[in-house]
Amino acid sequence: MGWPFYTIGVSCVMASGKEHAATTSGDEKKGGLRGKLKKVVLAYSGGLDTSVIVPWLRENYGCEVVCFTADVGQGDVELEGLEKKAKASGASQLVVKDLTEKFVGEYIYPCLRAGAVYERKYLLGTSMARPVIAKAMVDVAKEVGADAVAHGCTGKGNDQVRFELTFYALNPELKVVAPWREWDITGREDAIEYAKKHNVPIPVSKKSIYSRDRNLWHLSHEGDILEDPANEPKEDMYMMSVSPENAPSKPEYLEIGIVAGVPTSINGKDLSPATLLTKLNEIGGKHGIGRIDMVENRLVGMKSRGVYETPGGTIMAAAVRELESLTLDRETMQWKDMLALKYAELVYAGRWFDPLRLSMDAFMETITATTTGSVTLKLYKGSVTVASRKSPYSLYREDISSFENGEIYDQADAEGFIRLYGLPTRVRAMLEKGI
């Protein structure tokens, strides 16, 4: 999914077809927007790439650069000293916003309630984070009077689409600059040389052999040996979870309280969305929960291999799904599962603010209105199993489900049901046998 928490590859982008059609010639190079921007809001992580983007924007567009950092739970280490770094790189200011509660409550929880899972495994950790960050960038652009936004996403990834579709949906008048699709820098060494040439302090953090993206929901790993799907991930790669083999030998039971399809409490204690997820990450990681290794189909057409750690999210998803077994009838559950596939696809493709997803969200909210109750889960060496489930809106009736005869269900009624239900099968067989 890309770079630490949100800055991914970038390049010059189109304001209008005419501008985008500008050809590469002389000093103009590839973009038709160069020299036409006044102020740009840049998604900023403080790493090498975004540090270099700051002077590159000033040099190529002659514009003021306002750096923006979103706290979506990536950790304090990645947020340390950012203002000093941004200004040293040439930015006029750094704007930081804590989006953790908004991220969990307004983006993660709708996906959780919908049961959205991309290609059978992926719980959409990066996909959900991009629109909340991009929306905040649009808001900041309005606050500071910027006429453009920029991101560090590569031209091969999904994130460039997620950022830009959000920009288009919320403020189509903003210009978008994506340096990775435009500049001549091709790798880390080029970026270091550019930084030295422009007196940009180079981040002294150790270069990871993996490309990682971290937020409160998950941590993704890509690159290095993972680029070969035949290679097993190395244990020292994982950061949020212990190996299931090294997890406690004694299982832990958790009671997850759920109201209208979303978790609200742990063992009877009500917690805010971000606090609840943080706690479950800690507990799940201790038991080796939530490791996923998958080859997925990127939106841009290629396949990619990634390894994800989603300990708290895996626990949440299991709890909600188990409670739905009590509160949803067969037809509703089947329709929900079918729509969940499309819902996940829309989120993965960056169409968070698409009317279709918003309409589907209204459907999900309505049908899960009675998904309220609690689920007790057993965590043990990487596994999550259900121990108990209960709901005041349960459709399960012991007096009906019991093997004993009752007043509501007469077993003799099954004969007529089977004859009618099986009539098409019987007629087809009669035809084939000439009866």
N, C-alpha and C positions, 0 to 999 in steps of 0.2 A: 504494500500500500504506500510505501514511500518514506519520506523523510521524517525526522523526529517531530512529532505532533502536528505539523501542518504545512510546513514550507516544502513544497515539492517543485519540480522543474518548471520553467517559465519561459515565455517568449512574447514578442510583440503581437498584439492582437488587434482585431478589426473593429473599427468604429463604424465604418460604412464600407460597402463593397468597393467603392471608388478608392478609398484610402488603402484598403487591404490589397488592392490590385497594383499598388505602386511597385514598380520593378526595382531590382537592385542595380544601382548605378552610382559611381563616384562615391562621394562622402555619405550619401543617403543610405547606402547599403540596403538592407532588406525591408525596413519598415516605412510605411507611409506616415506614421505618427511622429516620428522623431522631430524634436524641436517644437512640437505643437502643444505640449503639456505644461501646466503651471505647477500642480501639486499632485503627488502620487502617494497613496497609502499602500505600504508594502507589508505583506504577511512576513513577519520576522521572527527567526529562531535564535539568532546570534551565532549560528554556525558559519563555516567558511563561505558557503554559497550565498546566503542572504547578506553576509557582511560585504561581499563583493558586489552584489546587486545594487547596493546603495550608491556607491560612486559611479557604477555603470549607468544607472538611471540619470544621475546628474550630468554625466558626460555626454550621453546620447540624446537626452531629452531636455537638458537645460532646466530641469524642474526641481522644486523643493521636494524632499522625501520625508514623509512621516512614517515611522515604523510602528507596526501594530503587533502586539503579542497577546494571544488568547490563552488563558489558563483553563485547560480542559482536563486537568488532572495528570499532566505529564510529569509532575514532580518538581520539587524546589530546586534541584540541582540545575535543571535546564532553564530556570528563570533567574538564576543568580547573575548579577552584574550586567544585565541586558541594556540598561539605559546608557551606561558608560560605553559599552561596545557600540551601540547604535550611533551615538553622537561622535565617537571616534571614527566611525566609518563615513560620517558626513551627513547623517540624518539631522533634521531640525528638532525632532522630539521623538519620544517613544510613548505610545499609549498602551497600557496594559489593562485588560479586563478579566475579571474572574467569572468564567462562564460555567463553572462546574455544576452548580445546581440546575441551571437552565439546560445544560447539556443532558443531564440525566433525566430530569423531569419532563422536558419538552421534546426531546429527540430520542433518547434511549427507550423511555417508557412506552411511547407509542409503538415502536418497533417490537418491543417485548410483548405488548398486549396483542399485537397483530400476529405474533408467532413468525416474524420475518427471518428467514434463514436463506442465504444465497448458496445455491448449488450444494444443498444437503448438509453443509458444515459451517459455513462462514457466518458468524453472528454480527457482521457489518460494523465492526469497531471503527475503522477509518471512515467508512462511508457515512456514518451518522455524524462524525465530528466535523466534516468539511462544511456542511451547510450552516452549522451554528457559528463557525468561525467566519465564513464568507458573509453571513448576514451582519455580524458585528463589524466587519470591515466596511460594508456599505453604510452602516450607521456612523462610523467614525469619519468616513469620507464626507458625509453631510455635515458633521460637527466641525470639521476643520476646513471645510470649503474646498475639498480636493475634486479635481475633474477626472481622476483616473485611479485605478487600483492595480496592484501587481502581486504576483505570486511566484514561488520558486519551483513550480512543478515541471517535471520533465515532459517532453513531447511523446513519451512512450506509455505514460501511466494513465490511470483513471482519474486522479485528483485534479488535473487540469480541467477536465470536464465538469467535475463537481463544483469547483470554485466558480467557473465561468457561467454555468447555467444558473447558479444562485445570483451572481451579479446581474445577469440579463433579466432574471425574473423580478428582482427587487429594484433595480435602477438601470434600465437599458441605455440611459444617456452616458453612463460612466464608460470611459475608455479602459481597456484592459491591456496590460503589458505583461508578457510572459517571456523573460529573457532567455530561458533555455531553448526556446524555439527560434530565437533570433540571433543571439550573439555568437562570437567565434570561439568562445571558451568550450573546450571539449572534454575536460576532465579536471581532476584535483590539482595536477601540476600547473595547468594553465591558470586556474583560479588563484593559486598561490603567487604566481608571477604577476598576475594583474593586481593582486592585493599589495605586493611589494612596490610595484610601480606607482601606485596611488596612495602609498603610505597608510594603508589600512591595516590595523593590528590584526594579526592572524590568530584565531582562537587556538589556545594551547591544549585543548582537550585531546585525549588520545583518539585516534581514528579507529572506529569500529570496523571490523571486517564485514559486518552485516549492515544492511539498511534497515533501520528500525522506525516504527511509529508507535508512540505510546500516548495513551490517554487513560482516563479513569476506568474505561470499559475493558480495554485490552492492551496487549503489546504484540506487535507483529515483527517478524524477522524475515528478511529476504536477502538474497545475494550469497556470494562466496560458494561454499560447498552445496548450499541449498539449490543452486541453479541446476544441478543435476538431480532429477527426481529419484534416481537410484541410490542417492546417498542418505543414510540415516542421520538425523540431526545430532550434533554433539551435545552432551549434557550440560557443558559449561556455557552454552548459548542462552539457556533459560534464565529469566530474571524475576518472574512473578510467582513461580511455582517450583516446589521441590519435585524430584523424581518420585513417581508413585512407589517405587521400591524402597525409597528412603522416608516415605510418609509414616506417620504414627501407626503402630500395629493395633491400636484400639480405635474403633470407629467413633465418630462424633455425630450426634443427632442435633438437628436444627429445626425449629418450628418457624416457618415463614408465614407471616400474616399477609393476606392479599385482600385488597378492596378494589372492586370494579376492574379486575384484570391486571393490577400492578401491585408489586410488593410494598408494604408499608411498615412492617415490623419484623424483628428477629427475637424469638423466644419471648414474645409478649411485650417487647419494648419498642415503641414507635420511634422511627428515625426519619430524618429528611432523606430524600432520594440519594444525594451524593454521599451522605454519611453511611447509609445502609449499604450502598455498593462498596464503599471503602472497607467496611467491616467484613463483608462477604469475600472480598478479594483476599483479605488477610487470612480468613478461615479456609477458604478454598485453596489458596496457594499452599498452605501448610499441609493439605492432604493430597496435593498433586492433581487437583481438579482443573479441567478446562484446557488441556493441550490439544491442539488440532494441527494436523499436517495435511495440506491439500494442494492439488493442482487445480487452479481455477481459470476460467475464461475471462480475461480482461475485456472491458468495454471496447477498447481500440482494436480488438481482434486476435491478439496473441494469447497464448497460455502462459501462466506464470505459476511458480511454486512458492508458497509461503507457509510459515509456521506461526500459529497464533496461540497466545496465552490469554484465556478469558475465564479466570476462576470464578469470580462473583457472578458474572453474566450467565455462566453455565448453570450455576445453582438456581438463579432466578428463573431462567427459562424452563428448567425442569419442574420447579414449583408451580408456575403458572399453567403449564401444560397438564400437570396432574390434577389440578383443581378443576380445569375445564372438563375433565372426564366425568365429573359430577354434575356440572352446571349447564353443559351444552347438550342438546339433543343431536341425534345422528345427522340429520340433514344440515343443521346449522354448522356442526363441526366440519362436515365435508366441504361446505361452501367456504367456510373460514380458511381451511387448509388450502383450497384452490386459490383463493384470493391472496393468501399469504405469500405464495410464490411470486405473483406479480408485484405485490407490495415490496418484497425484497429486491426484485429486479429494478424497480423504480428508484429505490434508495441507493442501490449500488451504482446506478447510472447517473446519479446526481440530480434526479428530478424530485427533490424534496418538496419544492414549492409548486409542483405540477398540480393542476386541478384534479387530476385522476387520483393521485395519492391522497390529497386532502379529502376527496369524496370517499375513498376506501377507508380512510381513518375514521370518518363519521360512522361508517358501517361497523367497523371493529369496536368502536366505543359503545355503540348501541347494543350489540349482541353480547358484549362482556359485562354489561351493567350488573348482572347478577353473579359474576364470577368473583364472589367474596367468600372468604373463609380462611382456612389455614392448612398447610401441608407440612408434615414432618418428614425430613429427608435424612438418610443415612449416608455419611461421607466416609469413604474407606479406600485408601490407596488408589486414588484416581477415579473412583466410581461414585456416582450419585444414584441412589435408589430410594424409592418412596417407601416410607414406613406407615404413614397414615395420612388421610385427607378428610376434611369435614367442611360442610358449608350449610348455612341456614337455607340456602336456595338449592340444595341438592335434589336432583331428579331421581336419585336412587332410593327405592323403597324396599326395605327388607321383607315387608309382608307380601310384596309382589314377586321379588326375586327368589324367595325361599322355594325349596323343592317341594314343600308341602302345598296342598291345594288351599286356595283362599277364595274369598268372595269376589275379588276384582279380576283374578285370572283363573279361568277354568281350563285345565289342561285339555279337556275334550274339545275345546274350541279350536285347537291347533289343527285338527284334521281338515276342517273346512278351509282354513287359511292356506294350508299347504296345497290343497286341490286347486284353489283359485290362483294362488301365486305361481304354481307350477304348470298351469294350463298351457301357456305358450310352448314350454318344453315338451309337454305331452303331445300336443297337436303336431309339432315338428316330427317327433318320433313316429307318430301314426302315419304321417305322410311318407316318410322314408321307408316304412315297412309295408306300405300299401294297405293299411287298415282302414 
